[in-house]
Amino acid sequence: MIKVNICGTIQVYDSSLASWINEQYHNRRRDGAEFWFIITVESSGINLSFHSASAPHGRSLPYSHFSIREQKIIDMWNDMDVKQDNNLSSLLKFLNKLKQIVS
């Protein structure tokens, strides 16, 4: 399961996710509000969480190693430079590719 938390509002990945993210992003920009996100991935053999630059960070547990699928996702996160709060296109591209890996 893939969940996206935008400024405290959580949405599970479905066909309307991209529209919801766009709406959240543009409404917050219009209102001068902050925009941050946390992506959580919980699936068979995958348990990861990714935070944008200004998102609150919870307590994280140290990992001694990641599965091959987890490492592929981590590498993709780093390669796509998704961490920036206002990089909406990279966020949407990352989520689309993430869904293909998790499915």
C-alpha positions in Angstrom: 0.0 0.0 0.0 1.2 3.5 -0.8 0.0 6.4 1.3 0.7 10.1 0.7 0.4 12.5 3.6 0.2 16.2 2.5 0.4 18.5 5.5 -1.4 16.1 7.7 -4.1 14.9 5.2 -3.5 11.3 4.1 -4.7 9.7 0.8 -4.1 6.1 -0.2 -2.8 5.6 -3.8 -5.7 5.2 -6.2 -6.7 6.6 -9.6 -7.5 10.0 -8.2 -4.2 10.5 -6.3 -2.6 12.8 -9.0 -5.6 15.1 -9.1 -5.7 15.2 -5.3 -2.0 16.1 -5.0 -2.4 18.8 -7.7 -5.4 20.2 -5.9 -3.6 20.2 -2.6 -0.5 21.8 -4.1 -2.2 24.6 -6.0 -4.7 25.4 -3.1 -1.8 25.7 -0.6 0.3 27.8 -3.0 -2.7 30.1 -3.6 -3.3 30.5 0.1 0.4 31.0 0.9 0.4 27.8 3.0 3.2 25.4 3.3 3.3 22.3 1.2 5.2 19.2 2.5 4.6 15.5 2.0 5.4 12.1 3.4 5.2 8.9 1.3 4.8 5.7 3.1 5.2 2.3 1.3 4.0 -0.8 3.1 3.9 -3.9 0.9 5.2 -7.4 0.8 8.9 -7.0 1.5 8.8 -3.2 1.5 8.5 -0.9 4.5 9.8 2.6 3.6 8.9 6.2 4.4 10.1 9.3 2.4 9.8 12.8 3.7 10.0 16.1 1.7 12.5 18.7 2.9 10.2 20.5 5.4 8.0 17.6 6.4 8.1 16.6 10.1 10.3 13.6 10.7 9.2 10.9 13.1 11.5 8.6 14.8 13.3 6.4 12.4 14.8 3.0 13.1 18.3 2.2 11.8 18.4 -0.3 9.0 21.3 -2.6 8.6 20.3 -3.5 5.0 17.4 -3.0 2.6 15.8 -5.6 0.3 16.6 -5.3 -3.4 13.2 -3.8 -4.1 13.6 -1.3 -1.2 17.0 -0.3 -2.5 15.6 0.2 -6.0 13.0 2.6 -4.6 15.5 4.4 -2.4 17.8 4.9 -5.4 14.9 6.1 -7.5 14.0 8.6 -4.8 17.5 10.0 -4.8 17.9 10.0 -8.6 14.7 11.8 -9.2 15.4 14.5 -6.5 11.9 14.3 -5.1 12.8 15.6 -1.7 12.1 19.3 -2.6 8.8 20.4 -1.3 7.7 22.2 -4.5 8.9 19.8 -7.1 5.4 18.6 -8.0 6.3 17.0 -11.4 9.1 14.9 -9.8 6.7 13.8 -7.0 4.1 12.6 -9.5 6.6 10.8 -11.6 8.1 9.1 -8.6 4.6 8.0 -7.4 3.8 6.5 -10.8 7.1 4.6 -11.0 6.7 3.5 -7.4 3.2 2.1 -8.1 4.8 0.0 -10.9 7.4 -1.4 -8.5 5.0 -2.1 -5.7 2.3 -3.7 -7.9 
